[in-house]
Amino acid sequence: MRLDQSHKRLVFYSGGQDAGNKVLHEKLARLAGHRARSFTYVPYSHENGEYFYRRIKARYRKFGFKKFRYFAPDSDFLVREMNAALKSDVIYLAGGNTYYFLKHLRESGLLKRLRRFVERGGVLAGLSAGAIIMTKDIRMAGYPPHEADINEVRLKNLKALGLVDFEFLPHYSNSKLSSDAMIRYSKRQNRHPIFACPDGSGIIVEGSALHFFGEMYMFYQGRKLRLA
C-alpha cells in the first residue's frame, strides 16, 4: 500500500533528549495540533521500559501533553491495550537495539498497524532505533561497523516501515572513521540519501516536505555534504 504523502507527519530524533532537542519537542507538539494531547510511549524492551516512560512523561508534559500510555511490544499484552495505544495523537518509538525492537514490533502486529496510524494522520516519532525503523529497512543499525547494534536475535528480515525515501544515521560523531565508513556504504548502496544526524539534531517530515533541525550531513553515492 502506497502511503498518502499528505497525511505523513514524522519526527526523527537522533538522541540527546534534554535541552538540545527542545525545538524538536516543540515541533512535535505543533504537529499534533492544539487539541491533540495524548501520547503513547513504545520502548524497545519492557525491561527498564517503565523507568524511561516516567522520564518521557515528565519531559513531554512541558510541551502540553496530558494523557500518556505505555505499550511494550515484547511484553504480554491484551489486544485492547494495543488498540488504545493506536488511538493516541502521538506514538513515540524509543531507542535501543534496533534488531530486537523490529523483531517484536513485527511479531506483536504493531508494525503493520503503525503504517495505518500514519495514514490516518497520526504523528509518529522515533528516537535512534525507533527512527531507523521508520525507514525502508534497518541496515543502518549495522553502521558504522565500529558502533553497530548487535543482532543477537538473528533477525534476517530487515524490512521496516518504509515511510520515507532516505536512510537515517543517529548519533553521528562526524569523525573521519565514521565518515569514511559512510562514504563507502553510500557507494555500495547507491539508492537513497543517508542523513547523518548528531545528537540534538533531527528531521521533521510533514507531507512531502523535509525540515532539518541542528547539524546535519548527507551521504550519497560516495559524497558527503553538510546540509545544516
HELIX and SHEET records of a PDB file:
HELIX    1   1 GLN A    5  HIS A    7  5                                   3    
HELIX    2   2 ALA A   19  ASN A   21  5                                   3    
HELIX    3   3 LYS A   22  ALA A   32  1                                  11    
HELIX    4   4 GLY A   49  ARG A   61  1                                  13    
HELIX    5   5 VAL A   79  ALA A   85  1                                   7    
HELIX    6   6 THR A   98  SER A  108  1                                  11    
HELIX    7   7 LEU A  110  GLU A  119  1                                  10    
HELIX    8   8 ALA A  129  ILE A  132  1                                   4    
HELIX    9   9 ARG A  139  GLY A  142  5                                   4    
HELIX   10  10 PRO A  145  GLU A  147  5                                   3    
HELIX   11  11 LYS A  176  GLN A  189  1                                  14    
SHEET    1   A 7 LYS A  67  TYR A  70  0                                        
SHEET    2   A 7 SER A  38  VAL A  42  1                                        
SHEET    3   A 7 VAL A  90  LEU A  93  1                                        
SHEET    4   A 7 VAL A 123  LEU A 127  1                                        
SHEET    5   A 7 ARG A   9  TYR A  13  1                                        
SHEET    6   A 7 GLY A 202  GLU A 206 -1                                        
SHEET    7   A 7 ALA A 209  PHE A 213 -1                                        
SHEET    1   B 4 GLU A 167  PRO A 170  0                                        
SHEET    2   B 4 ILE A 194  CYS A 197  1                                        
SHEET    3   B 4 TYR A 217  TYR A 220 -1                                        
SHEET    4   B 4 ARG A 223  ARG A 226 -1                                        
END                                                                             
